[in-house]
Amino acid sequence: MADYQLIVIGGGPGGYDAALRAADYGMKTALIEKRELGGTCVNRGCIPTKTILHSSEIYYDIVHGNEFGVKSSQTEIDLPTVFGRKKQVSKELRTGVAGLLDNKGVTVLQGIGTLLGQGKVQVSENGKNTIFTAEHIILAAGMVPFCPPIPGLDLEGIETSDTLLEGNNPNFNSLIIIGGGVIGLEMATFYHQLGKKIIVIEGMSRLLPNMDKEFGRSLEAILKRSGMTICTNSMVSKVERQENGYNVWFKTGEEEKFVSGERVLCALGRRPDTAELLGQGIELAMNKHQIKVNDRFETSIPNVYAIGDLSSKIQLAHVASVQGKVCVDLIAGKKPALDTKLIPICVYTVPEIATVGLDEETAKAAGIATATGKAVLNANGRNIIIEAPRSFVKIIAEHNTHQIIGAQIMCARAADFITEFTEAILFKHTAEDLLCIIRPHPSFEEGVTGAIENLCEKLKQ
Amino acid sequence: MEEYDIKKGYYYSKGDTWVHKEVDGAIRFGISDYAQKKLKSIIYLNLPEVGDSFQQDDSLGEVESKKSLSELICPVSGTVKTIHQEAVDEPGVLNRDPFGEGWILTLNCDCYQEDIKKLMDAAAYYDYIASREKK
């Protein structure tokens, strides 16, 4: 008889939600974590970034508060306190996760979890190795920052999001961010709000290259006007140490240029944390750098599953969480109630960005005839009150059926009202259905009504 | 009728966009003085990417002012060759100098001479504006 019915390797949102679900089904469950419960989300990702962004937002609003009647001659930012609070918030959430797991009777094993084969896992801690057996094993080890082999990117002091979020030696005046994706732009937002000189270098033709092009284009215009330097179509070729920091060389067209800054952040993506995950001789079918899984999250080894960042095309905490729950539902022979396909994606820049479903380009590529309704929120009351940068709502419907198939929002609090569209897409609501809804005034969300009205007009054409 | 700058040698679409073949052969695209005056403070350009292709009269993007949003009508069939990044970064230049520094993009167009036959010259565009102003 196996030690456990389920062992989960990785205590992030995917792992702990899988373990909690298993416990709900009465499965004897263990969870192995080599660092801290909560994983990247709680300790090095979602929560820490949003915590420090809250501090920088307060600071920025006060410094620029004159026209709102908030006068302050000496506003300081105390970075040790900002990062100290970040640690406190993470600790509070970790404690919460630990409490949940304990209440449900999940055994938490601290150490490095390594898959030794079907049904067998090793936990290593302080030189001691212990082997456990399990009927099912879920791999949820997450990802780590990735720095490609560009000369100089391995120089001492080059930051990743992990190291920058530690907040050690936070006092610098300029930061070069290599990578104009989500992580790079959220860190850019934080330091820019603190008054630092920010340069973002992105290799593709726009910021946020994997999202609707209007997000990246609009954000670039906003950030440039706010004083940031944005270099797109710029591929970094090397990084050099210089007296006061670094020179980052990049090629743009035929030209090679460099920019100088005190610090450099490499925000070029993340890779699955498989270094210690697979035992000697253990191989899993891979999909490039990720573990290949089928629709049931099964890997190429029977009764071994992979969820979250390790295997998912979209690497987000809420994706991992849902996948963890659904994976266990399937293991337990239950019909999952959760949808794993429709994933809202949010970026916490200013304005916030949120998207779900298809955008115009992906719909066109899929051969779907669509209509797009758009509202630019220049006349939205809440936007005017806060003097928001350019904000918009776009909603896409299938032309034949009028069913909503996608939405893109760039607006304050976008992350808080994207779910209307997740629901609309999931339950096949039409543009006319959404037209019936009264949205509160004044709100950012009421900008949606203008976009829907525009969509209904377009659908008549 | 209010005075509008209508440059001779430029060709105009019914969408109030213009196209002009420069001395170096580049085919430049922009919005007319009439358009910029109607839009008032232009704050954003939503443009295609280099390499995107359009047919004559397609919408190739949008120009936004504080008050309104207008489609940018492609006056000639072609492929986007260059984007005027300075105009994207500072769209107010379209208000200040719609025919000069306010140019928006250039196009590669194989059928320029054919396509401009379907556009309005300066005199015809003047009449077109006048007919709308009367309403």
Interface residues (C-beta under 8 A of the other chain):
Chain A: S205 K213 E214 R217 S218 A221 K224 R225 K374 V376 N378 A379 R390
Chain B: I43 Y44 N46 L47 E49 V50 E64 K66 K67 L69 V88 D89
